[in-house]
């Protein structure tokens, strides 16, 4: 080890000016974070680099807390009803996949829950709501009306449209 290590005395960092300017910037713009404050300092012509300013910024306890992601409330899982007859409950679902040429297609499945029969599978690159309504009306005319519609994957706006136009429930 070198002898100069024993004789070295570190010079204390004088960050008083940086602290004063940062406090002033935070009072003026309290909702902004470090990088905005640093950019404002650079626009004013301050020569300090970002590492020094960040060290002072953190030592002053100025970092803004990051907002936590808002989580959706947990859905209460109700047990599924076991149907006792045909056309009591139909389950409907949208399924999507990608072909080898990278084109995405969708399939609309309607299944009778009593005997697990696939009543209809509509496949296309684009399934419009009017087409889904036509499929459900076709099934209702062919199989008769049903007592209950269940959605595996709820599509709120489409579900309201379908329940209104396709007469899913009695």
C-alpha positions in Angstrom: 0.0 0.0 0.0 1.2 3.5 -0.7 2.4 5.9 2.1 0.1 8.6 0.7 -2.9 6.7 1.8 -2.0 7.4 5.4 -1.7 11.1 4.8 -4.8 11.6 2.7 -7.6 13.6 4.2 -10.8 13.7 2.2 -12.2 17.1 1.4 -15.8 17.3 2.7 -18.4 17.8 0.0 -19.9 21.2 0.0 -23.4 20.7 -1.5 -25.0 23.7 0.3 -25.7 25.5 -3.0 -27.2 22.4 -4.6 -29.4 21.8 -1.6 -30.7 25.3 -1.7 -31.5 25.3 -5.4 -33.1 21.8 -5.2 -35.3 22.9 -2.2 -36.4 25.9 -4.2 -37.3 23.8 -7.3 -39.2 21.3 -5.3 -41.3 24.1 -3.6 -42.1 25.5 -7.1 -42.8 22.1 -8.7 -43.6 19.6 -6.0 -45.2 16.9 -8.2 -42.2 16.5 -10.5 -39.5 14.0 -9.9 -35.7 14.0 -10.0 -35.2 14.2 -13.8 -37.6 17.1 -14.3 -35.9 19.0 -11.5 -32.5 18.2 -12.9 -33.6 19.3 -16.4 -34.8 22.6 -15.0 -31.4 23.1 -13.2 -29.6 22.4 -16.5 -31.8 24.9 -18.3 -30.8 27.5 -15.8 -27.1 26.8 -16.6 -26.1 25.0 -13.4 -22.9 23.0 -14.0 -23.6 20.0 -11.7 -23.8 16.5 -13.1 -26.8 14.3 -12.5 -24.9 12.0 -10.1 -24.1 14.8 -7.7 -27.6 16.3 -7.9 -29.2 12.8 -7.4 -27.0 12.2 -4.3 -28.2 15.5 -2.8 -31.8 14.9 -3.9 -31.9 11.5 -2.1 -30.1 12.8 1.0 -32.7 15.5 1.4 -35.4 12.8 1.3 -37.1 14.3 -1.7 -37.8 11.2 -3.9 -41.5 11.0 -4.7 -43.1 7.7 -3.8 -44.0 5.6 -6.8 -47.7 5.0 -7.1 -48.7 1.4 -6.6 -50.7 -0.2 -9.4 -54.4 -0.2 -8.8 -55.5 -3.8 -8.6 -59.0 -4.9 -9.6 -61.0 -6.3 -6.7 -61.0 -10.1 -6.5 -64.1 -11.6 -8.0 -66.2 -13.8 -5.8 -66.3 -17.2 -7.5 -69.7 -18.7 -7.3 -70.2 -22.4 -7.9 -71.5 -23.3 -11.3 -75.0 -24.6 -11.6 -75.3 -28.2 -12.9 -78.1 -28.2 -15.5 -80.7 -30.9 -15.5 -82.0 -30.7 -19.0 -80.9 -29.7 -22.6 -80.9 -26.0 -23.4 -80.9 -24.9 -19.8 -77.5 -23.2 -19.9 -75.2 -22.4 -22.8 -71.6 -21.4 -22.2 -70.1 -19.0 -24.7 -66.4 -18.1 -25.2 -64.1 -16.3 -27.6 -60.9 -18.1 -28.5 -58.0 -16.6 -30.5 -55.0 -18.1 -32.2 -52.3 -17.2 -34.8 -51.7 -18.9 -38.1 -48.2 -19.7 -39.4 -48.3 -16.6 -41.6 -48.9 -14.5 -38.4 -52.6 -13.8 -39.1 -54.7 -13.8 -36.0 -58.1 -15.5 -36.1 -60.9 -15.8 -33.6 -63.4 -18.5 -32.8 -66.8 -18.0 -31.1 -67.9 -21.2 -29.3 -71.3 -22.0 -27.9 -71.6 -25.1 -25.8 -74.6 -26.7 -24.1 -73.6 -27.4 -20.5 -75.9 -30.3 -20.0 -74.3 -32.7 -22.5 -71.2 -30.7 -23.3 -72.2 -30.5 -27.0 -70.6 -27.8 -29.1 -73.7 -26.2 -30.6 -71.8 -23.8 -32.8 -68.3 -22.7 -33.6 -67.9 -19.6 -35.7 -64.4 -19.0 -37.0 -63.1 -15.9 -38.8 -60.5 -13.2 -38.8 -63.0 -10.6 -37.7 -66.2 -11.5 -35.7 -68.5 -8.5 -35.6 -71.3 -8.2 -32.9 -74.0 -8.4 -35.6 -72.6 -11.8 -36.7 -72.5 -13.1 -33.1 -76.2 -11.9 -32.7 -77.0 -13.8 -35.9 -75.4 -17.0 -34.6 -77.3 -16.8 -31.3 -80.6 -16.1 -33.0 -79.9 -19.0 -35.4 -79.3 -21.3 -32.5 -82.3 -20.1 -30.6 -84.5 -20.7 -33.7 -82.9 -24.2 -34.2 -82.6 -25.5 -30.6 -85.3 -23.4 -28.8 -85.0 -20.7 -26.2 -82.8 -21.3 -23.2 -83.1 -20.4 -19.5 -79.7 -19.0 -18.9 -76.6 -17.6 -20.8 -73.2 -17.8 -19.2 -70.0 -16.1 -20.4 -66.7 -17.6 -19.6 -64.9 -14.5 -20.8 -67.1 -11.5 -20.1 -67.2 -8.9 -22.9 -69.3 -6.2 -21.2 -70.5 -4.1 -24.2 -70.9 -7.1 -26.4 -72.6 -9.1 -23.7 -75.2 -6.3 -23.2 -75.8 -6.2 -27.0 -76.2 -9.9 -27.2 -78.5 -10.3 -24.2 -80.7 -7.5 -25.6 -80.8 -8.5 -29.3 -80.5 -12.3 -29.2 -83.1 -12.9 -26.5 -80.8 -15.2 -24.5 -83.0 -15.3 -21.4 -86.7 -15.8 -21.0 
